[in-house]
Amino acid sequence: MPGATTRRPAVTIADVALAAGVSRATVSRVMNGRSTVDPAISARVQEAAIELNYRPSNVARSLSLGRTTTVALVVPDLRNPVFQQILRGVSSAAGQDGYRVLVADSAEDPGAEAQLAREARARCDALILVSPRMPDAALDALLPDVAPVVVVNREVARNAPSLVVDYADAMVQVVEHLVQHGHRRIAYLAGPPASVSDVARRRGLADCCATHPDLEIVEVPTGSDIAAGHDAAPAVLASRVTAAVAFNDLVSFGLLAALNEAGVAVPADISVCGFDDIELARYATPGLTTVAVPQEDLGRHAWRELHTVIDNATGAAESTRFGVRLEVRASTGPVPPTAVKAPAPTPTTVADTADAAPAVDTQVPTWTLENGVPVLRRPADRVALSRYESGETMPTIHSPRPYLHPVHTLDGVPLTEAGPVDHRHHYGVSIAVPDVNGTSYWGGRTYVTDVGPTLLPNHGRQTSTGTTVDPKAPNVLHDTVAWTDQHGAPVLQERRRIGARLLDDAWVLEWRSTLHAEHGPLEVRSPATNGRPGAGYGGVFWRLPLTPVTRVLSAAGEGQDAAHGSTSPWVAFVQVHRDARGDERTTTTLLTQSTPARPWFLRSEEYPGACPALAWDTPLHIPAGGTVETGVVAAMLDRALDADEAAALAARLH
């Protein structure tokens, strides 16, 4: 019949035996990898199989060996990236040994878990139970029925090896991190009631409360997915906590989204921590502080344990414990200002004392090390005036650098922002320069002539190499900062001096830096020098928080347009802040610059921030061995100044 095809019969084991001149049993032994066959005969069988294009039957092979070379993995919720990564570890390790992995999802139903496990085991050689939710008695009864079996994220007394993560210690690491930042009232967004790892987290919380009697934990029943975290936000905000620890990263994502929708800043208003460090955690907005669990390692180790049990069912059933590490990112920070005010000097007006000597409070701010971080405070302050962060954990794309954040008024109102949504590479008060010999110390995109803002692999790093405080002048922090390019090569050396003093009802911050071209000549540029008019930013940049009201004052007039590009000796940001409770506070941040005066780069409409520009519209050249001085002197007040008061105060700052 035209067009008809005749199906070629499949090659059988008998065909291979006939071609090789051996029995079918010998072919079977060769195909199953048995070592009892003479090597010469084995080679003859394999050649015949190749020539005939013989494909062994997996079903027949399984019947012959008594094995399916498959194992089953039972998880509570395969949507959770943690379980996906454990599966990935199991699959990659099992594949190397010729095994495949089948997956069963119990959908967080403890009642259906045991039956699902038995059905999966009936189709496979062995079983891996991941984070089983069933009660202890049910699990103990199940394990003998489904052996060989390994249990992950659940410690069992007998019958099976188990791999457990030290979640109690993980919780202690998280809470200690928050306590170090001043948090004492913390919400715990609890996981599923049947989760044993949730019980372990609670043990860690109990240990922390025993260590810190003033610590208060507010439990918010939540769940394990993004929607649960989103739904928990109203309860978290109503609890008046300053930090929240979520059962896992997915819950944290939901909480972060809801807080963003409610206009609550993280971490300025509340800090947020997660658990697991899933792949998306570092890309959250802001980057999520979380506990890194070795997810793929758990999967690989689970397979190694199971493979051993498959080959030797009499092997000892042991428990293996895995440690964790805390990944600190941008979602956590110091405790936000409270309604309790620190004692402050008796207010006097600038106008009344314009010709008088500065009335300095005896409680001089001093720098001290707190958990390895330089912190500026007065003895009576509950909230530190500022912290000097190393910037070591900043993403490379942000041009890592030491910075001050948060900077507070005497009454504890924050006047800086770090990692804001509008510009993630803005960090409090820092020296940020977009172009030094082609390397970016600003972060983000670089302005390229005739192209525009472009993301380039040119982000350098500023590294603190030695912070010191003179015991005779503890109000001044000295630092030596090494600037290196994107390849780690040295570019320049900086000597930095950050001092503080009190003045009437304000406190004054003095940042002075000397940039030394000790590694060769320097050319400092900006987007403006590269063809973008008005974008002459780069220098000691002060990034303020977004507030409902921001007014700009300067000697050149009121508003952004008057101050931007001017060489006014001072600029002032008068801001009205509104906290999560709706309370309003007014502050003034007065910035002055050292001589010679440089043009101000200033923004107040898109975001509030300013710096005296090192390269406003022409490049700044520093010869080899030469230096350049830059800096700002700032006064922070818990009230509004008008232009005359600001000018009078600015005259007294130098």
N, C-alpha and C positions, 0 to 999 in steps of 0.2 A: 504494500500500500504506500503510495507516494507520501513522503513527509513523515512517515511513522518511524519511530526509533525503538530499538530493542534494548531494554535495560540489562546491563551486564550484571551477572550474579555476583554477590559479595564473596570475597575470598574468605575461606574458613580456615580454622586451625588445622583441619585435616589436609587442606591443600598445601599448607606450609610444611606439614609433616611428610607428605608424599614427596615434595620437591627436595627436602633436605635429607630424606632417607632415614627418618627417625620416627619415634612414636609421638602421638598427640600429647602424651604426658610430658615428654621431654620438651616439646615446644612450649607447653604451659609453664614448666619450670623456668625456661629461659625468659619468657615474656614477663614473668613475675619477679625476675631478678634473683632467683635462687642461685646460690654459689656451689651447689652440689653437681652441676653439669660440667663435663670436661670442657676446657676452654676452646679446643678445636671444634667440638661439636656445637658449642654455643655460637661460635662465629659462623658456622655453616647455616645454622637456623636463622640467625639475624640477616645473613645475606639473602636467604630465600624469602624472608618476610619483606625485605626491602624491594626485591625484584618483583614480587607479586603485589606490592602495595597493600600489605596486610595491615588492618587496623584492629587491635584487640578490642573486645567488647568489655566496656567498663562494668556492666552488670555481671558478666561471667567472671571477670577478674575479682570483683567484690565477693562473689559466691565462693570462688576458689580460695581467696585469702581470709575470708571471714571479716573483711573490713571494707568500708566505703571510701576511705581516705577523705572524708569530710567531717567537720566538726560544726557544732551549732553554737551561736552566741545569742544569749537572751539578754535584752536591755529593757529598761523601763520606758525610754522615750528616745527613739532614734533621731528625733529632730534636734536633740541636744548635741552641740558640737563636741562635747567631751566624749560622749559615747561613740561618735563618729571617729574620733581620733584613736580611741581604744580599739575599735574595729579595724582601723587602718594598720595599727601595730600588729594585731593578731594576724590579719590577712597577709601582710608582707612576710612575717616570720614563718607562718604555716606554709605559705607558697614555696618557700625555699626547701621545705621538707616534702613537697608533693601533695600537700593537703589543701582542700578548699574550705571556705567558711560560709555557712548559711546563717541568716540573721532572723531572729524573731523579736517582735516588739510587744511588750505587755501593756503599753499605753497607761502606765502608772496605776495598774489595777492589781493590788496584792492578791486578791481572791483568784484571779485567773492565771497567776504567775506559775504556780506549781504544775497545773495541767499543761500549760504551754511548754514548760520545760520537759515534761515527760514525752510529749508528742514530738518535740524537736529531737530529743535523745533517741527515740525509736528509729529515726531516719539517718542517724549519724553515729560515728564511732565514739564521740566524747562530747562534753558540754562545758561551756564557759558561762557562768552566771555573773552578770555585771550589776552591781548595786541592787541586789534583790530587795524588794520591799516587804516580802512576807514576814510574819512573826518568826521568832527564833525556833519555836517548837515545830512549825510547819517546815522550816528550812532543814532542821535536823532530821525530820522524817523523810524529806525529799532526797537528800544527798545519797543515801545508799541505793536508791532506786535509779539514779541517773549516772552513777559512776561509770567510767572515769569522769571527774568533774573538777574544775577549779573555780573558786569564788573570788571576784574582784570587788574591792570597796566594801568588804564585809568580813569580819573575823569570825571564823567558826571554830568550835572546840575540837572537832574530830572529823573523820571521814573524808576530808578533802584539803588540799593546799589552799591557802587564802592569801591574797595580796591586799594590803590595807594602806591607806594614806593617813598620815598623822594630822587629821583635821583639827584636833584639839590644839596642837601646837600652832597650826596655821592661824587659828582664830586669835591665839595669844599674840602672834606677830602682828596681825592687823590692828588689834586693839592697842597694843603698846605703841605702834606707830601713831595712832590717833591721840593717845594720851600725851605723847611727846609734843604734839602740836596744841596741847591745851584742852582737848575735848574731854568732857566729863559726863555728858548726857548723850548717849549713843543709841540709835535704833537698830535692832536686828530684824531684818526681813526674813522670817523663818521659812524653811523649806517644807516639803511634803511631810505630814505627820509620821508616815511610815519609813522615812529615810533615816537609816542608821547614821549616815554622815552628818545629818542635821543634829542628831543627838550628840555626836562628837563635837560639833561646833559649840553646842551649849555647854559642854564640859569646859571648853576653853574659855567661854564667857564667865563661867563660875570661878575659874582659876584667876581671871583678871580682876573680878570683883573682890576676891579674897586679898589680892595684892594691893588693890587701890580701893580703900573703903569709901572714898568719895565718888566712885564711879557708879553711874546709874544706867542700867540697860533697859530700854523700852522695847518689848517684843511686839512685832507687827506680823500676825499670821498672813502668809503670802502664798507661796507656791514655788514653782521652778521654771516658769517661762516668762517671756517678755511681757505678755499681757498682764500677768500677775504683778510684775513690778510696776507697771503703769497704773494699775488699779490701786496699788498701795500708797501712791504719792499723797493723797489727801490725809491719810492717817499719819504719815511721816511728818508732814508739815504741821498738822494739829498737835503733834506730840512735843513741839518746840525743841527738838534735838538739834545739835550742831553737826552731827555726822550720822551716816547710815551705812551699815554693813549688810550686804545682800547675800542670800543663800548661794547664789552663783552669778556669773557674769550676765546671763540672759536677764535675770531679774534686775540687775544693775542697769542694763540698757533701757528697759522699760521705765525705770525710775528716772533716769537721766532725761528721757524724752518728755516725761510728764513734768519734770521740774522746769525744763526749757519752755514748755508750753505755758507754764504758770509764771514765767518771768523770774524764776529763782536762779540765782547764779551759783554755779559749782566751780570752784570750792569757796567763793567769796561769802555766800550765805550758808552753804551746807557742804560738807565733804561726803563723798560717796566711794565705797569700796566694794569690790566683787570677790568672787572665788573662781578659780580654775585657770585663769589666763588663757582663754580661748583665743584663737588667731585674731579675731576682730577687736579684742580688748584694747590693743595699742592704737587702733584707728578710731576709737570712740571719740565723741566730742563732749568734754575734753578726754584726753587719754586716760584710761581707767586704771587706777591703783587696784591691784588684785594679787591673789596668791597663785603662783605658778605651780600647777600640778603636772607631773611627768606623764602625760596622757598616753602618748605612743609607747613610751617605755613600759607602762603598765600592760599594754596589749602584747608587746613582744615578750615580756617576762611571763605573762599568763600562758602564752603558747609554749614557752620552754618548760614550764612546770607541767602543763598538760601532756606534752609530748613524752616527758619522762614517765608520767603516770600511765600513759597508754602502753609504753614499752615495758613498764615494770609496775604492775598494779599493787605490788606489796611495798612500794616506796613510802617513806615517811611523809605524813601530811603536816607540813610546816606552814607557819605564817611569816610572810615577808612584809616588812614595814618600809614605806617610802616617805622620805622627807619632802619638804616644800621650801620655796623661797618667796619672799615678798617683792613684788615688782611695783615700785613707787612711781606713779605718773602724775599727771596734772589734775586729777579729780579730787585730790586731798590737799589740804593746806591748814594753816593756823585756824584756831577757833575764831569765828567772827565776833565783832564787838558785841558786848552785852549791854543791857540797860544800866548796869552798875558802872558808874564813872569812877575813874581813879582820881585821887586828890590832885588838884591843879592850883597853880598860883592865882592869887586874887586878880581878876581881870582889871586892866587899865587900858585906856584908849591910846592908840598910837599918837594921836594929835596932842594929847595932854603931856606926853613925855618925849616929844620930838627932839628937844634940846637937852634932855636929861641923860645921865649915864644909864646903861642897860641895867634893869632890875633882874638880876640872875637868881633863879631859885637855887637853894642849896642842894636840892636833889638833882645833881648833874647826871644826865644820861650816861651810862657806861656800857661798854662792850664786854660781854662774857660768852664763854662757850657753853652751849646747851645741847647735849647730845651731838657734839662735834660741829655744830653750826654756830657761827658768831651771831649773837642776838643783842640788840640795843634796847635797853630799858632803864627805867628808874626803879628804885626799890619798891615804891608803893604801887607801881603799875600792875594791873591784872593782865593787860594786853601789851605786848612788846611794841615799842615804837617802830622797830623794823627788824628784819632778818637779812643776813647776807648769804644768799644761796650760791653754791658752787656752779650750778648749771651743768654738772657732769651728766645728768640723766636726760638732758634735752635731746630731742631728735637731731641728727646731723643736719637735716634740711633747715633747721632753725638757727644754725650757726651757734653752737653752744658757747656760753659765756657766763661769768659770775654776774649776779644782779641783786638788787635790793627789792624785796617783796615779802610781805606787804609793808608799806609805809603807812603808819597810822597817825592821826592827830592825837593830841594829849587825851582827848575823850574817847579814843579808840575807833574813829571812823576811818576806813581804808581810803587811801589816796593813790593807790597804784592798782594795776591790773596785770595779770600774767596769763599768757595763752588764751586771749579772748577769742570769741567766735569770729569777729571781723578780721583779725590779724593774729593768727596763732603764734607767729614768731615775735610778738611783742612781749617783753618780760620786764615789768616793773621799771626800775631805774637801772640802766646799763649803758655801756658804750657800744653802740650799734652803728656800724659804718658799712654801707653797701658795696664799697669797692676800694680795696687797698691792694695795689699791684695786681689787680684782676681777681682777688679773692673777696668773697662776700662775708662780712661779719655782721650782717643785718638779718639774714634769714629770708626764706621764701624765694620769690623770683627776682631775677636781675634784669634791669632795663638794657636792652640791646638796640643800638642805633639802627633805624629803618626796619626793625622787627617788632619791638615793643617788649613788654614784660615776658621773660622766658625763664623757665626753670632750668638752671645749669648745675652741673656737678662741681660747683666752685665754693662750697661752704667751708669756711675756716673754723677755727676753734680758739677761744681764749681760755687759758688754763691758769688758775690760781696756783702759784708755786710757793707761797708762804705768807699767811696772814699773821700779823703780830699786833699786840696792843702794849703800848708803853705803860708800865705800872704807875708812872708819874702823871700820865695823861690818859686814863682809861676811857675817855670819851672819844678817842681817835683810833680808828682801825687803819693799819697800813697793810697793803698787799702788793705783791709783785706778780704781774700777769704776763705770761708768755703767749704771744700771738703766733699761731702756726697756720699754714695754708692747707688746702684740701688734701695735700699729700703728706702732711705732717712736718713739712720743712719750716724752720723758723722764719718769721717775717719781721717782727719788732718786739721790743720789750717795753712794758708799761710799769710805771710806779704810780700807785693809786693811794690816795689819802681820803678817808671818809670820816668826818668829824661831826659832832653834835653838841648843841648847847641850848639853853633856855633863854627866852627873851619875852618878858611880859607874859601875855597869854598865848604865846606861840612857842614852838620849838624850831630850831634852825638846823638844817642838814647842809654840810659843806662837802661837795665831791670835787676833788681836784686830781687831775691825772697828767702825767708827763709821758708822752710817747717818744721813745728813743729808737732811732733808725740804726741800731747797732749791727744789723745784718746786711746793710746796703741801703741805697736810696729808696725813698718811698714816694708813691704817687697816690694821693687820696682823691677819689672821684665820687660822683653822685649821679643819679639819673638825670639831673639837670645838666651836668657837664657832658652827659652823653646824648643830649638832645631832647630831654623832656622838660619843658619850661616849668619853673616853680617847684620842681621836685628835688630841691637841694638838701635833702635830709642826710643825716649822718653826724654823730657826735654823742654827747651824753644825753640820751633820749629818755624822757620821763613820760611813761604811758599811764594816764589816769583812767579811772573806771568810767563806764557809761552811766550817766545819771539822767533823771527826768529833765533837769534844768542845768545848763552849763553856760555861763557868761564869761567872755574874755575881756580883760582890761589890759591896756598897755599905755606907755607914754605916747604912742602913735595914734591912740584913739581906741574906741570900743569895738569889739568884734574880731572875728578871724581875719578878715581881709585887711584890716588896719595893722594887725600885729605881724602877719605872715610876710616874711621878707624884710621886715624893718630891723633896724639896729637899736631898737628900744632897749634901755638898760634893764628893763624888767617886763615881765608879762605875768598876769594873774588869772587863774581859773577859779571862778566863784561857782560852786556847785550845790545843788539841792539833792541830797541822797534820800532814797526811800528804801527801808529794809523790808524783809519778808512779812513783817507785821503791819506794814503801812506807815510806820513812824517816819517823820522827816527830820533831817539834820542838815544844816548849812555849813559849808566849809570854804576856806580860801587856800589855794596853793599858789604861793608867790615864788616865781623863779627869777633869779638874776644870774648874770654871767660875768665871768672875769674879763679883764681887758686884755687885748683890744676887743671891742664889741664885734660880734659876728651877726650876720642876718639870722633871724629866727625862722626855723621851719616850724609851723604851728598848724594844728588841726583842732577844730571843736565841733564841726557839724557831722562829719562822717564818723569820727571818733575823737576823743580828747587826748592830745599829746603834743609835746614840744621839745625842741633841742636847739642850742646854738650850732649852726651848720658849719662844719669844717670845710666843706667845698660847696658853697652855695651855687655859683654859676661858672666858676673856673677851678681847675684842679689845684690841689694843694701839694706842693713839692717839698719834700724834706730830704736834704742831702745826707749821704752816708755819714753816720756819726752825729747827725743833728737831732734836735728835739723840737716838739711842739707841745704847748700847754693848752689844756681845755678843762672845762668843769662848769658846775652850776652851784649856786648857793640858794637854798630854798627855805621859806618859812611856811609853816603849816598852822592854820588857825581854825578854831571851831566856831567861826562866825563869818559873816560877809564883810569884806572891805569895799569901800568905794575907791575911785581912782586916786583921790588925794591921799587917803590913808595908805594905799598901796605904794604910792611914790615916796611917802615919808618913811615907811618901813623899809623899802628897798634901799634907801640912802643909808640906813643904819646897819645893813647886813655885811658890809665889807670893811 
